[in-house]
Amino acid sequence: MKKTILIFITVAMFSSCGNNAHSDAKQRQSELKKMQPGGIPTKEGEWTMTANIHGKKWSATSIMSPDVAARIVGDDNGEYISLPYDRKDLVVGNKIEFSHNNAVDLMTNDDVGLWGGYKGEMEITKVDNGWAEGKFFFTGSSDDKTIEVTDGFFRISIEQKK
């Protein structure tokens, strides 16, 4: 489990630091998928993440617990959206701006593979009964290409593990 967390953090750090070495992004993506302990299956009204990626509807089939990943990570068949996470930011109305120090990571099943989201924001829209919800949008970039992610939504459990 610790090895999985360490690998995930390493992947996130490389992309968040603006590293332009995207040629091996597919390999890192594959390694992460193999090592991740399987996320929590999504279900409407429970763990959820959806968005439009470049105009195409996307829905996570699983979400990695933020307590494990220290990020909000939704996965659908190897395509990931990884949002910054800090429990203290989960206050209704709080807006988190994405930047080079607080980026979104997007992994896609295409020739680019790894996109850094440095422009956009996440807003916490609801916190109650052990759940937090938010909406997000961002522009991902990779070398000289960009991709738009709009209408993002997530719902995660924030109950303390005992």
Residue frames as qw, qx, qy, qz and C-alpha x, y, z in Angstrom:
[[0.000, 0.887, 0.463, 0.000, 0.00, 0.00, 0.00],
 [0.293, -0.804, 0.104, 0.506, 2.80, 2.45, 0.89],
 [0.424, -0.124, 0.605, 0.663, 4.54, 1.61, -2.40],
 [0.225, 0.639, 0.658, 0.330, 1.35, 2.42, -4.32],
 [0.126, -0.944, -0.234, 0.197, 0.98, 5.78, -2.59],
 [0.413, -0.601, 0.333, 0.598, 4.64, 6.62, -3.19],
 [0.388, 0.150, 0.672, 0.613, 4.41, 5.80, -6.90],
 [0.114, 0.802, 0.558, 0.181, 1.21, 7.80, -7.30],
 [0.242, -0.900, -0.049, 0.360, 2.72, 10.81, -5.56],
 [0.451, -0.345, 0.492, 0.660, 5.81, 10.55, -7.77],
 [0.303, 0.448, 0.672, 0.505, 3.67, 10.53, -10.93],
 [0.052, -0.913, -0.404, -0.005, 1.65, 13.49, -9.65],
 [0.381, -0.745, 0.131, 0.531, 4.82, 15.42, -8.75],
 [0.441, -0.053, 0.567, 0.694, 6.33, 14.96, -12.20],
 [0.164, 0.620, 0.606, 0.471, 3.23, 16.23, -13.93],
 [0.229, -0.915, -0.311, 0.120, 2.61, 19.03, -11.41],
 [0.463, -0.591, 0.207, 0.628, 6.17, 20.30, -11.78],
 [0.445, 0.794, -0.110, -0.400, 5.57, 20.93, -15.47],
 [0.451, -0.328, 0.757, 0.342, 7.83, 18.11, -16.59],
 [0.590, 0.534, -0.189, -0.575, 7.53, 17.93, -20.38],
 [0.035, 0.308, -0.934, -0.176, 8.82, 14.36, -20.70],
 [0.727, 0.121, 0.244, -0.631, 5.52, 12.94, -21.92],
 [0.542, 0.363, -0.691, -0.310, 6.94, 10.17, -24.06],
 [0.303, 0.028, -0.930, 0.206, 6.80, 7.73, -21.17],
 [0.443, -0.135, 0.283, -0.840, 3.43, 8.94, -19.80],
 [0.824, -0.004, -0.359, -0.437, 1.66, 5.85, -21.13],
 [0.629, 0.112, -0.717, 0.280, 4.14, 3.61, -19.30],
 [0.010, -0.133, 0.582, -0.802, 3.68, 5.52, -16.02],
 [0.633, -0.075, -0.007, -0.771, -0.08, 5.36, -16.50],
 [0.819, 0.034, -0.539, -0.193, 0.05, 1.60, -17.02],
 [0.440, 0.130, -0.721, 0.519, 2.33, 1.09, -14.00],
 [0.261, -0.154, 0.391, -0.869, 0.05, 3.17, -11.81],
 [0.763, -0.063, -0.206, -0.609, -3.01, 1.18, -12.87],
 [0.747, 0.069, -0.657, 0.074, -1.26, -2.12, -12.06],
 [0.369, 0.081, -0.656, 0.653, -0.13, -0.96, -8.64],
 [0.367, -0.272, 0.160, -0.875, -3.18, 0.94, -7.48],
 [0.138, 0.017, 0.934, -0.329, -5.20, -1.13, -5.03],
 [0.092, -0.490, -0.790, -0.357, -8.43, -0.72, -7.00],
 [0.128, -0.205, 0.136, -0.961, -10.59, 2.24, -6.37],
 [0.303, 0.314, 0.711, -0.552, -13.99, 2.51, -4.79],
 [0.187, 0.408, 0.756, 0.477, -16.68, 1.81, -7.41],
 [0.152, 0.004, 0.020, -0.988, -18.70, 4.89, -8.30],
 [0.049, -0.519, -0.853, -0.026, -22.42, 5.01, -7.71],
 [0.084, -0.588, -0.245, -0.766, -24.89, 7.85, -8.23],
 [0.551, -0.740, -0.109, -0.369, -25.46, 9.66, -4.94],
 [0.816, -0.504, 0.108, 0.261, -22.22, 8.24, -3.50],
 [0.452, -0.459, 0.439, 0.627, -18.64, 8.26, -4.84],
 [0.576, 0.712, 0.393, 0.083, -18.87, 10.10, -8.19],
 [0.198, -0.575, 0.282, 0.742, -16.74, 12.03, -10.68],
 [0.576, 0.602, 0.519, 0.191, -17.92, 13.25, -14.08],
 [0.105, -0.644, 0.194, 0.732, -16.72, 15.81, -16.63],
 [0.716, 0.684, 0.139, -0.021, -16.66, 16.72, -20.30],
 [0.533, -0.468, 0.442, 0.549, -13.19, 16.14, -21.73],
 [0.063, -0.231, 0.557, 0.795, -12.77, 18.05, -24.98],
 [0.537, 0.089, -0.204, -0.814, -16.56, 17.97, -25.41],
 [0.634, -0.029, -0.747, -0.199, -16.93, 14.24, -24.71],
 [0.700, -0.561, 0.096, -0.431, -18.78, 13.01, -21.62],
 [0.481, 0.298, -0.762, 0.314, -16.53, 11.18, -19.14],
 [0.713, -0.561, 0.057, -0.416, -17.50, 9.34, -15.94],
 [0.001, -0.488, 0.838, -0.246, -15.19, 7.67, -13.47],
 [0.794, -0.155, -0.533, -0.248, -15.95, 4.03, -12.77],
 [0.746, -0.427, -0.381, 0.340, -13.90, 4.16, -9.58],
 [0.020, -0.893, 0.189, -0.408, -12.39, 6.74, -7.26],
 [0.632, 0.077, -0.569, 0.521, -9.30, 6.29, -5.14],
 [0.465, -0.789, -0.375, 0.146, -9.91, 7.33, -1.54],
 [0.173, 0.873, -0.180, 0.419, -8.37, 10.77, -0.88],
 [0.651, -0.687, 0.309, -0.095, -7.12, 9.36, 2.43],
 [0.887, -0.044, 0.338, 0.311, -4.94, 6.96, 0.42],
 [0.629, 0.495, 0.260, 0.540, -3.95, 9.11, -2.55],
 [0.266, -0.546, -0.144, 0.781, -3.88, 12.58, -0.92],
 [0.144, 0.142, -0.425, -0.882, -5.71, 13.62, -4.12],
 [0.672, 0.344, 0.435, -0.491, -9.23, 13.16, -5.52],
 [0.010, 0.353, -0.793, -0.497, -8.59, 10.65, -8.30],
 [0.778, 0.319, 0.318, -0.439, -11.29, 9.37, -10.63],
 [0.176, -0.324, 0.836, 0.407, -10.50, 6.56, -13.09],
 [0.800, 0.393, 0.235, -0.387, -12.26, 5.23, -16.15],
 [0.921, 0.309, 0.167, 0.170, -10.35, 2.49, -17.97],
 [0.713, -0.054, 0.086, 0.694, -6.96, 4.12, -17.43],
 [0.137, 0.615, 0.137, 0.764, -8.11, 7.68, -17.98],
 [0.468, -0.480, -0.534, 0.515, -7.64, 9.64, -14.76],
 [0.024, -0.797, -0.013, -0.604, -8.54, 13.05, -13.42],
 [0.645, -0.289, -0.479, 0.520, -6.54, 13.82, -10.29],
 [0.103, -0.859, -0.126, -0.485, -7.60, 16.91, -8.33],
 [0.191, 0.376, -0.581, 0.696, -5.74, 18.57, -5.44],
 [0.650, -0.545, -0.489, -0.201, -7.07, 17.55, -2.04],
 [0.199, 0.185, -0.598, 0.754, -6.72, 19.04, 1.41],
 [0.269, -0.541, -0.792, 0.087, -9.43, 18.29, 3.96],
 [0.169, -0.518, -0.329, 0.771, -9.22, 21.84, 5.37],
 [0.072, 0.123, -0.385, -0.912, -10.27, 23.23, 1.95],
 [0.169, -0.373, -0.861, -0.301, -13.61, 21.40, 2.08],
 [0.049, 0.459, 0.454, -0.762, -15.72, 24.43, 3.02],
 [0.371, 0.690, 0.610, 0.117, -18.83, 25.34, 1.02],
 [0.195, 0.975, 0.083, -0.063, -18.06, 28.22, -1.33],
 [0.454, -0.645, 0.454, 0.415, -14.30, 27.73, -1.16],
 [0.741, 0.667, -0.056, -0.044, -12.65, 28.07, -4.58],
 [0.675, -0.438, 0.438, 0.401, -9.30, 26.46, -5.27],
 [0.489, 0.799, -0.228, -0.265, -7.46, 27.93, -8.25],
 [0.940, 0.048, 0.189, 0.279, -5.25, 25.55, -10.20],
 [0.118, 0.925, -0.354, -0.071, -1.66, 26.61, -10.78],
 [0.606, 0.469, -0.625, 0.150, 1.81, 25.12, -11.18],
 [0.022, -0.326, 0.767, -0.552, 1.89, 24.64, -7.39],
 [0.477, 0.160, 0.676, -0.538, -1.64, 23.23, -7.19],
 [0.338, 0.292, -0.593, -0.670, -2.32, 21.45, -10.48],
 [0.871, 0.145, 0.287, -0.371, -4.78, 18.94, -11.85],
 [0.153, -0.341, 0.854, 0.362, -3.37, 15.87, -13.57],
 [0.799, 0.356, 0.123, -0.468, -5.22, 14.37, -16.51],
 [0.263, -0.291, 0.866, 0.309, -4.15, 11.06, -18.02],
 [0.717, 0.422, 0.036, -0.555, -5.77, 10.10, -21.31],
 [0.745, 0.021, 0.639, 0.190, -5.66, 7.07, -23.58],
 [0.574, 0.815, 0.080, -0.016, -4.31, 8.98, -26.56],
 [0.745, 0.420, -0.149, 0.496, -0.98, 9.94, -28.10],
 [0.024, -0.748, 0.290, -0.597, -0.38, 12.65, -25.45],
 [0.667, -0.169, -0.687, 0.233, -1.19, 10.64, -22.33],
 [0.456, -0.493, -0.455, 0.585, -0.36, 13.18, -19.62],
 [0.074, 0.726, 0.227, 0.646, -1.80, 16.69, -19.33],
 [0.323, -0.220, -0.497, 0.774, -1.09, 19.28, -16.65],
 [0.101, -0.790, -0.511, -0.324, -4.02, 21.44, -15.55],
 [0.417, -0.152, -0.279, 0.852, -2.62, 24.78, -14.40],
 [0.188, -0.050, -0.089, -0.977, -5.53, 27.02, -15.41],
 [0.521, -0.390, -0.625, -0.430, -9.02, 26.58, -13.94],
 [0.235, -0.359, 0.543, -0.722, -10.63, 26.08, -10.56],
 [0.414, -0.294, -0.861, 0.000, -12.51, 23.78, -8.24],
 [0.328, -0.391, 0.180, -0.841, -15.35, 25.01, -6.04],
 [0.080, -0.148, -0.932, 0.321, -16.73, 23.18, -3.01],
 [0.357, -0.288, -0.369, -0.808, -20.51, 23.24, -3.40],
 [0.774, -0.434, -0.140, -0.440, -21.79, 21.01, -0.59],
 [0.293, 0.266, -0.828, 0.397, -20.49, 19.43, 2.62],
 [0.619, -0.303, 0.270, -0.672, -22.85, 17.41, 4.81],
 [0.933, -0.115, 0.187, -0.284, -23.52, 14.00, 6.31],
 [0.704, -0.363, 0.546, 0.275, -19.94, 12.84, 5.76],
 [0.657, 0.433, 0.464, 0.408, -19.84, 13.77, 2.04],
 [0.082, -0.653, 0.127, 0.742, -18.29, 16.64, 0.08],
 [0.610, 0.587, 0.487, 0.215, -19.22, 17.76, -3.43],
 [0.147, -0.665, 0.183, 0.709, -17.63, 20.15, -5.83],
 [0.690, 0.687, 0.226, 0.032, -17.45, 21.31, -9.39],
 [0.457, -0.550, 0.392, 0.579, -14.37, 21.98, -11.49],
 [0.691, 0.713, 0.103, 0.059, -13.05, 23.01, -14.89],
 [0.436, -0.664, 0.392, 0.464, -9.55, 23.37, -16.29],
 [0.647, 0.704, -0.265, -0.120, -7.42, 23.66, -19.37],
 [0.848, -0.310, 0.344, 0.258, -4.87, 20.87, -19.61],
 [0.390, 0.839, -0.344, -0.158, -1.64, 21.39, -21.49],
 [0.853, -0.184, 0.398, 0.285, 1.09, 19.19, -22.87],
 [0.484, -0.020, 0.399, 0.779, 3.91, 20.78, -24.83],
 [0.086, 0.097, -0.210, -0.969, 2.07, 22.93, -27.40],
 [0.344, -0.355, -0.752, -0.436, -1.32, 21.17, -27.15],
 [0.273, -0.111, 0.494, -0.818, -4.29, 21.99, -24.90],
 [0.313, -0.333, -0.859, -0.229, -7.44, 20.18, -23.85],
 [0.343, -0.348, 0.145, -0.860, -10.54, 21.62, -22.18],
 [0.296, -0.282, -0.895, 0.176, -12.23, 19.89, -19.27],
 [0.290, -0.272, 0.006, -0.918, -15.60, 21.41, -18.39],
 [0.735, -0.308, -0.167, -0.581, -18.65, 20.68, -16.26],
 [0.461, 0.170, -0.817, 0.301, -16.60, 18.63, -13.79],
 [0.655, -0.519, 0.061, -0.546, -18.32, 17.28, -10.69],
 [0.455, 0.159, -0.837, 0.258, -17.17, 15.08, -7.82],
 [0.693, -0.544, 0.053, -0.471, -18.69, 13.61, -4.67],
 [0.536, 0.266, -0.736, 0.317, -16.47, 11.93, -2.08],
 [0.708, -0.611, -0.353, 0.005, -16.85, 10.58, 1.42],
 [0.187, 0.662, -0.416, 0.595, -15.02, 12.59, 4.06],
 [0.811, -0.547, -0.034, -0.206, -15.85, 10.40, 7.02],
 [0.105, -0.709, 0.678, -0.159, -12.86, 9.78, 9.24],
 [0.776, 0.108, -0.619, -0.049, -11.51, 6.24, 9.04],
 [0.629, -0.636, 0.301, -0.330, -11.46, 4.46, 12.39]]
